[in-house]
Each structure stands twice: as C-alpha cells, then as structure tokens.
C-alpha cells in the first residue's frame, strides 16, 4: 500500500514536467542563439569571399546578415518585453 502511494506521489510530481510547454522566453533565447551561430558562420564566409575577390557575393551575404541582425534586435525587444511583464 505504501509503495502505491509513493508511486502516485512521484507520478503527480512528474506529470507537470512531462506536459510543460516551453516558455516564450526560452523559445526566443533558443532562436537568438541559433541566429547568432548563423551570423558567426556568415562572417567567416564573407571573409573568404572577400579574400577570393568575390565582392558581389560577399555584399549579398552581408545584406542577408543585416536582415538577420534586424530580426535579432526585434527578438531581443520581444524578450525584454516578455521578461518585464512577468508577474504583472
């Protein structure tokens, strides 16, 4: 009987974690980390393109990076808004 009670208590404690949805701040942070990794890789590619005198492709890549940076700024603003509104 005690074993069944212990199993039920453990189950009740674990159920919220199994069905928990990721918080919006966690999703934003994960996306920001991914975008940061992409930008870091793009910087290396731009350097290689410039060294190979392929400036047109380097400029195209930089334009894409600017879009990603602007998107990251918007995500950061969303993150700050989410955090500032917690508990209010």
C-alpha positions as CSV (number, residue, x, y, z in Angstrom):
1,X,0.0,0.0,0.0
2,X,2.8,2.4,0.8
3,X,4.5,1.6,-2.5
4,X,1.4,2.5,-4.4
5,X,1.1,5.8,-2.5
6,X,4.8,6.6,-3.2
7,X,4.3,5.8,-6.9
8,X,1.2,8.0,-7.1
9,X,3.1,10.9,-5.4
10,X,6.0,10.6,-7.8
11,X,3.6,10.5,-10.7
12,X,1.8,13.6,-9.6
13,X,5.1,15.4,-9.2
14,X,6.4,14.4,-12.6
15,X,3.2,15.0,-14.7
16,X,3.6,18.8,-14.9
17,X,7.1,18.4,-16.2
18,X,6.1,15.9,-18.9
19,X,3.3,18.2,-20.2
20,X,5.0,21.5,-19.6
21,X,5.2,23.8,-22.7
22,X,8.4,25.7,-23.3
23,X,8.1,29.3,-22.2
24,X,8.1,32.0,-24.8
25,X,11.3,33.4,-23.4
26,X,13.1,30.1,-23.8
27,X,11.9,29.9,-27.4
28,X,13.1,33.4,-28.1
29,X,16.5,32.7,-26.5
30,X,17.0,29.4,-28.5
31,X,16.1,31.3,-31.7
32,X,18.5,34.1,-30.8
33,X,21.3,31.6,-30.2
34,X,20.6,29.9,-33.5
35,X,20.7,33.2,-35.3
36,X,23.9,34.2,-33.6
37,X,25.5,30.9,-34.8
38,X,24.4,31.6,-38.3
39,X,25.8,35.1,-38.2
40,X,29.2,33.8,-36.9
41,X,29.4,31.4,-39.7
42,X,28.4,34.0,-42.3
43,X,31.2,36.3,-41.1
44,X,33.8,33.6,-41.9
45,X,32.2,33.1,-45.3
46,X,32.3,36.9,-46.0
47,X,36.0,36.9,-45.1
48,X,36.6,34.0,-47.5
49,X,34.6,35.7,-50.3
50,X,36.5,39.0,-49.9
51,X,39.8,37.2,-50.0
52,X,38.7,35.5,-53.2
53,X,37.7,38.9,-54.6
54,X,34.1,37.8,-54.9
55,X,32.8,41.1,-53.6
56,X,29.3,40.8,-55.2
57,X,28.6,37.6,-53.3
58,X,30.1,39.0,-50.1
59,X,27.8,42.0,-50.4
60,X,24.8,39.8,-50.9
61,X,25.7,37.8,-47.9
62,X,26.2,41.0,-45.8
63,X,22.7,42.2,-46.9
64,X,21.3,38.9,-45.6
65,X,23.2,39.3,-42.4
66,X,21.7,42.8,-41.9
67,X,18.2,41.3,-42.2
68,X,19.2,38.7,-39.5
69,X,20.6,41.3,-37.2
70,X,17.5,43.4,-37.5
71,X,15.4,40.3,-36.7
72,X,17.7,39.6,-33.7
73,X,17.1,43.1,-32.4
74,X,13.3,42.6,-32.7
75,X,13.6,39.3,-30.9
76,X,15.7,41.0,-28.1
77,X,13.0,43.6,-27.8
78,X,10.3,40.8,-27.5
79,X,12.4,39.1,-24.9
80,X,12.8,42.2,-22.8
81,X,9.0,42.8,-23.1
82,X,8.3,39.2,-22.0
83,X,10.6,39.4,-19.0
84,X,9.4,42.8,-17.9
85,X,5.8,41.7,-18.0
86,X,6.3,38.6,-15.8
87,X,4.3,38.8,-12.6
88,X,2.4,41.8,-13.7
